[in-house]
């Protein structure tokens, strides 16, 4: 029997990109009649648990040590925790199955040699969800026990083969995929939703979706929008997501003209909001294969993003948006974003075509079917 173990970990990322990745993996595998166990390390609970979710799918929760919590463990402490995880999992893994262990956090590399020793005929896969700085090194001995390292962008593929010196035959480029959830809403519903959000019906709407965190470029965006708004006030910025509202308000100097914060919203409401947007702005300088960007492409939203890391692979300049040149200076990055916001307003006649091209890029590169076929090939050489 084919059995895939998807390893997750209690963290902020599990509520966002990595969490979405796990959901899409599960969806892929359930379509193929593969048994799935999701393993939650550092689970928010006091006891080890096995919960059968449905036929062929169960979830195993493994709590972290009380002191310190999982995210504060030092390297040796985390390695000991991984040993405990393997011991707890052993009664629940059938060695005769065609087992695949899919790791999703780089720290989980320490599980790889333990799993390989106990289940030598299994396949161990690691997805790299973050872009590393040049001075960070994956644990080389542990990586030797991993069969395939999935890179979500070509940028990361190059980093893994270069800075990390991982053999090419271990690496595979496999971008994220997302189930098509686009739905149409009526013009009346769009108008009512705009009114409820305080957005004028004829104003161009720029949309940011994601965590309110400096690492996501939200402060760059707020500075830039404030400056662009002084030039062209008949537009609006909608910001969807939770995080550091205090940092955001500081960047606005409490001047919220033209800006609406919604907080995090349910998926159904977010799908409606996507249909209001004219342009999506993704200001992060450090992304691989953003699920937010894929959602925007799926809904036919043109993108403005920095020409950096994996985001440069999600925009074709002049086809479905703009790639902004990146500088070492935050002030220059802000000035460039201001210029491209204003440029997009000047080229509004292109928006209809860009919307169509954004949707085409989603269908070409980021569908769930494409991801499913690639993942099954990595797991079982289909």
C-alpha atoms as one frame of an Amber mdcrd trajectory, in Angstrom:
protein
   0.000   0.000   0.000   1.225   3.498  -0.839   1.419   5.658   2.273   2.637
   9.269   2.464   3.543  10.965   5.742   3.333  14.760   5.458   5.315  16.422
   8.253   4.198  19.811   9.460   5.102  21.864  12.508   3.236  24.245  14.760
   4.390  27.687  13.602   3.110  30.937  12.129   4.062  29.624   8.677   1.720
  26.658   9.157  -1.177  29.135   9.231  -0.094  30.637   5.914   2.030  29.359
   3.004   3.292  26.033   4.373  -0.171  25.273   5.710  -1.679  25.867   2.261
   1.027  23.675   0.702   0.088  20.823   3.041  -3.604  21.226   2.206  -2.876
  21.059  -1.518  -0.625  18.003  -1.094  -3.376  16.262   0.833  -5.885  17.108
  -1.897  -3.535  15.706  -4.572  -3.024  12.431  -2.739  -6.642  11.882  -1.784
  -7.497  12.001  -5.502  -5.059   9.134  -6.126  -6.246   6.744  -3.415  -2.975
   7.064  -1.489  -3.127   6.678   2.293  -1.994   9.841   4.062  -0.827  10.608
   7.572  -0.220  14.214   8.518   2.265  14.510  11.372   2.050  17.724  13.380
   5.245  18.325  15.341   4.948  20.751  18.245   1.175  20.276  18.229  -0.866
  22.571  20.467  -1.865  19.800  22.871  -0.555  18.014  25.934  -0.740  14.389
  24.812   0.293  12.342  21.771  -2.763  11.685  19.632  -3.902   9.743  16.557
  -7.042  11.098  14.937  -8.610   9.310  11.971  -9.995  12.134   9.846 -11.583
  10.029   7.098 -11.027   6.813   5.181  -7.342   6.706   4.276  -6.380   9.860
   6.185  -5.282  10.244   9.779  -3.523  12.990  11.737  -0.891  12.365  14.393
  -0.216  15.165  16.861   3.061  15.211  18.785   3.360  17.983  21.401   6.583
  19.853  21.997   8.455  19.867  25.309   6.935  22.304  27.781  10.222  24.074
  28.456  11.425  25.395  26.112   8.740  25.329  23.369   9.656  23.759  20.050
  10.561  26.962  18.232  13.147  27.825  20.912  14.942  24.480  20.944  18.665
  24.556  20.250  20.104  22.205  17.616  20.944  19.317  19.962  17.623  19.661
  21.780  15.745  19.568  18.472  17.674  16.463  17.388  16.635  14.716  20.612
  13.043  15.777  19.979  13.273  14.261  16.469  14.480  10.981  17.988  11.426
  10.999  20.294   9.165  11.719  17.301  10.538   8.666  15.467  10.039   6.451
  18.506   6.444   7.606  18.912   5.686   7.083  15.228   7.175   3.573  14.986
   4.056   1.643  16.110   2.005   3.541  13.543   4.170   2.899  10.466   3.939
  -0.341   8.488   7.382  -1.210   7.125   5.838  -3.278   4.318   4.047  -0.203
   2.881   5.514   1.944   0.127   6.271   4.732   2.571   7.152   8.296   1.636
   8.156  10.795   4.326   7.667  14.378   3.133   9.429  16.961   5.334   8.480
  20.643   5.099  10.786  22.460   7.523  14.563  22.514   7.188  14.960  21.608
  10.876  13.153  18.372  10.079  16.273  17.283   8.167  17.357  15.759  11.475
  14.522  13.248  11.078  15.922  11.993   7.774  18.746   9.677   8.992  16.519
   8.318  11.764  13.725   7.483   9.313  16.173   6.093   6.768  17.721   3.759
   9.352  14.354   2.415  10.483  12.735   2.292   7.028  15.586   1.816   4.517
  13.219   1.139   1.587  11.225   4.317   2.134  11.587   7.552   0.175  12.396
  10.800   2.001  11.562  14.161   0.430  12.202  17.707   1.662  10.389  20.773
   0.336  12.351  24.000   0.816   9.851  26.762   1.573  12.289  29.536   2.475
  15.110  31.260   0.659  18.305  31.044   2.705  21.000  33.644   3.130  24.385
  32.643   1.704  25.882  31.999   5.150  23.225  29.446   6.173  24.113  25.818
   5.526  21.783  22.838   5.579  23.121  19.971   7.743  25.086  18.059   5.098
  25.195  14.659   6.807  21.439  14.646   7.338  20.771  15.767   3.757  22.565
  12.636   2.543  19.591  10.607   3.795  17.128  12.672   1.735  16.238  11.311
  -1.700  14.817  14.471  -3.252  14.865  18.165  -2.357  11.923  20.027  -3.886
  12.677  23.625  -4.860   9.600  25.775  -5.367  11.425  28.228  -7.630  14.329
  28.158 -10.070  15.999  30.762  -7.864  16.062  28.310  -4.947  17.187  25.503
  -7.232  20.248  27.566  -8.116  20.873  28.411  -4.433  20.619  24.757  -3.421
  23.018  23.577  -6.118  25.391  26.521  -5.578  25.552  27.833  -1.994  24.298
  24.586  -0.432  26.256  22.313  -2.799  23.459  19.761  -2.977  23.997  17.310
  -5.866  21.883  18.076  -8.919  20.413  14.580  -8.959  18.814  15.247  -5.562
  17.170  18.499  -6.687  13.920  19.036  -8.527  12.112  22.246  -9.447   8.440
  21.816  -8.606   6.380  25.011  -8.223   3.345  25.227  -5.996  -0.045  24.347
  -7.402  -3.467  25.469  -6.286  -6.968  24.111  -6.851  -9.039  26.458  -8.991
 -11.522  28.142  -6.658 -12.350  31.186  -8.776 -16.039  32.025  -8.717 -18.026
  34.820 -10.320 -20.014  37.370  -8.319 -22.540  39.826  -9.702 -21.876  43.495
 -10.403 -24.365  44.371  -7.663 -22.477  42.221  -5.154 -19.195  43.868  -6.158
 -20.665  47.310  -5.668 -22.140  46.371  -2.283 -18.815  44.903  -1.155 -16.935
  48.036  -2.227 -19.353  50.176  -0.243 -18.970  47.991   2.843 -15.186  48.422
   2.617 -15.374  52.177   2.117 -14.075  52.079  -1.482 -15.465  54.443  -4.115
 -17.010  52.523  -7.013 -14.841  54.091  -9.719 -11.543  54.208  -7.828  -8.777
  51.809  -8.941  -8.225  49.236  -6.202  -4.765  47.971  -5.269  -4.715  44.842
  -3.113  -2.216  43.421  -0.616  -2.882  40.027   0.993  -0.581  38.508   3.602
   0.968  38.892   7.007   1.538  42.412   8.278   5.237  41.938   8.818   8.343
  43.859   7.815   9.700  40.708   6.133   6.734  40.775   3.750   7.490  44.312
   2.573   4.339  45.840   4.058   6.187  48.907   5.386   7.678  49.551   1.928
   4.196  49.349   0.435   2.616  51.725   2.952   5.357  54.317   2.479   5.043
  54.056  -1.295   1.259  54.222  -1.358   1.220  57.244   0.914   3.536  59.054
  -1.542   1.630  57.886  -4.636  -1.667  58.922  -3.045  -0.409  62.478  -2.679
   0.020  62.529  -6.467  -3.149  60.607  -7.385  -5.716  60.515  -4.566  -8.502
  58.825  -6.541  -7.380  55.290  -5.741  -7.572  52.871  -2.834  -5.356  50.303
  -1.126  -6.983  47.299   0.546  -4.819  45.367   3.027  -5.982  41.884   4.031
  -4.176  40.011   6.792  -3.163  40.004  10.435   0.095  40.948  12.083   1.858
  44.053  13.333  -0.784  46.743  12.957   1.282  49.095  15.122   4.136  49.064
  12.595   1.683  49.690   9.773   0.003  52.621  11.490   3.397  54.136  12.251
   4.248  54.083   8.534   0.957  55.818   7.760   1.566  58.484  10.417  -2.086
  57.769  11.293  -3.064  59.136   7.866  -5.324  56.371   6.578  -6.847  58.198
   3.616  -7.306  55.733   0.796  -6.341  52.701   2.919  -8.557  49.989   4.408
  -7.344  47.226   6.745  -9.656  44.200   6.961  -7.611  41.872   9.164  -7.584
  38.190   8.184 -10.809  37.155   6.459 -12.400  33.750   5.688 -11.497  32.145
   2.351 -14.970  32.710   0.896 -14.799  36.434   1.629 -11.242  36.654   0.310
 -12.368  35.067  -2.969 -14.918  37.859  -3.347 -12.338  40.517  -2.503 -10.024
  39.197  -5.207 -12.737  39.966  -7.740 -12.768  43.631  -6.744  -9.043  44.208
  -7.244  -7.544  45.907 -10.278  -3.895  45.360  -9.344  -2.246  43.104  -6.768
   0.906  44.336  -5.035   3.367  41.795  -3.628   6.177  43.832  -2.025   8.181
  41.032  -0.376  11.849  40.849  -1.334  12.187  37.226  -0.238   9.649  34.788
  -1.679   9.778  31.414  -3.384   6.447  30.576  -4.973   3.872  32.659  -3.154
   0.411  31.146  -2.760  -1.036  34.644  -2.491   0.474  35.503  -5.875  -0.934
  32.258  -7.323  -4.384  33.117  -5.957  -4.158  36.516  -7.604  -3.128  34.974
 -10.928  -5.967  32.468 -10.617  -8.429  35.344 -10.222  -6.912  37.204 -13.162
  -5.272  39.986 -11.172  -2.220  41.720 -12.695   0.755  41.942 -10.322   3.327
  44.495  -9.273   6.268  42.925  -7.428   9.983  43.328  -6.974  12.262  41.523
  -9.440  13.597  39.334  -6.656  14.006  35.646  -5.727  11.015  33.545  -6.818
   8.618  36.398  -7.569  10.428  37.214 -10.800   9.212  33.852 -12.114   5.538
  34.706 -11.517   5.428  37.889 -13.584   6.259  38.457 -17.212   7.029  42.137
 -17.424   4.491  43.902 -19.599   2.433  40.711 -20.028   0.678  40.500 -16.671
   2.221  43.317 -14.630   5.533  44.887 -13.662   8.751  43.628 -12.126  10.346
  46.407 -10.076  14.159  46.680 -10.014  15.576  45.936  -6.565  18.037  48.158
  -4.716  20.048  47.740  -1.515  18.384  50.950  -0.313  14.870  50.846   1.161
  14.340  54.468   0.107  15.130  53.559  -3.509  12.849  50.524  -3.347  10.040
  52.743  -2.052  10.643  55.312  -4.799  10.570  52.574  -7.453   7.304  51.178
  -6.116   5.763  54.662  -6.165   6.819  55.034  -9.806   5.288  51.702 -10.822
   2.021  52.328  -8.984   1.667  55.604 -10.878   2.795  53.979 -14.129   0.114
  51.299 -13.786  -2.507  54.042 -13.430  -1.257  55.705 -16.593  -1.522  52.397
 -18.470  -4.992  51.442 -17.303  -5.998  50.499 -20.840  -3.730  47.442 -20.531
  -5.460  46.086 -17.442  -8.059  44.000 -19.286  -5.393  42.199 -21.322  -3.192
  41.796 -18.248  -6.078  40.158 -16.375  -6.424  37.586 -19.141  -2.679  36.952
 -19.178  -2.542  36.513 -15.403  -5.187  33.824 -15.640  -3.268  32.179 -18.495
  -0.079  32.066 -16.413  -1.974  30.326 -13.613  -3.310  27.716 -16.034   0.131
  27.217 -17.612   2.211  26.846 -14.440   0.355  26.682 -11.140  -2.647  24.340
 -11.343  -3.204  21.592  -8.796  -3.212  18.932 -11.535   0.263  20.010 -12.603
   1.481  19.870  -9.016  -0.142  16.456  -8.482   1.546  14.878 -11.489   4.943
  16.239 -10.460   4.587  15.218  -6.814   3.568  11.656  -7.689   6.576  11.418
  -9.977   8.844  12.473  -7.087   7.181  10.012  -4.708   6.738   6.963  -6.901
   8.400   7.733 -10.251   5.029   7.782 -12.031
